Amino acid sequence: MNCIDSIYEQTKQSLIPYFGEPLEFVKSFSSVPVWLNHLFIKGSIHYGHLELFKSEKIQVIHSNFYSHPLIEAPDLGFDVIWLNNICTGYFFDFSNNVIPALENILKDVYQEVAEKTNRQLPQWATSFSRYALLKRPNTQEEVLSLFYKTLPLITAWSKYVQNQYSLLLDKTPEVRDRIYRRNQYIQGLRNNPKTISALNSLIGEEETEKFVSQVLYRNLE
């Protein structure tokens, strides 16, 4: 199993104990031989999307996870991008409504691996936290090293969400506010023109609009 497949499978397996087996959404195109989308949409997860995209030149692991709207928890984003088999970006963050219990462990990893070498946030990334990891690893070993430092963050987030789910109280105004803020975050992600442009060139505007609105960055209710 190569690096990208290993990271994808280990990430998926780390989530299953907390959120159950995901639904699978598969699209096939001649230009994209591998395109897997696993969706977590039950229990303590409002919506979770884990994606593996592999074309001849581009390979991507993408994920966004949103807790049940009754839970006050940050949103989780994790992406790794390869161009021509070279890793050009490794990104991990909790959205900027991070609670202290999770911000502290993210801060520890940030200070260890990114404080002096982090890439600059793009202008559209207004929802990212101050400790967002934005790295450009130089080797496969560095990619794996980053992954094994961030995988415990995924587990910590999953545990926190599950623990909070058991303590839920129905506070409808708070729930609607969280859903609103969550959809504002998703809209912010849609504003990245590079993602839309890359998808348009591969599968056309019609399929891109369907994929973006139904899977990649769908509004939550």
Buried (B, 14 or more C-beta within 10 A) or exposed (E): EEBBBEBBEBBBEBBEEBBBEBEEBEBEEEEBEEBBBBBBBBEBBBBBBBBBBBBEEBBBBBBBBBBBBBBEBBBBBBBBBBEEEEBEBBBBBBBBBBEEEBBEBBBEBBEEBBEEEBBEEEEBBEBBBEBBBBBBBEEBEBBBEBBEBBBEBBBBBBEBBBEBBEEEEEEEEEBEEBBEBBBEBBEBBBBBEEBBEBBBEBBEEEBBEEBBEEBBBBEBE
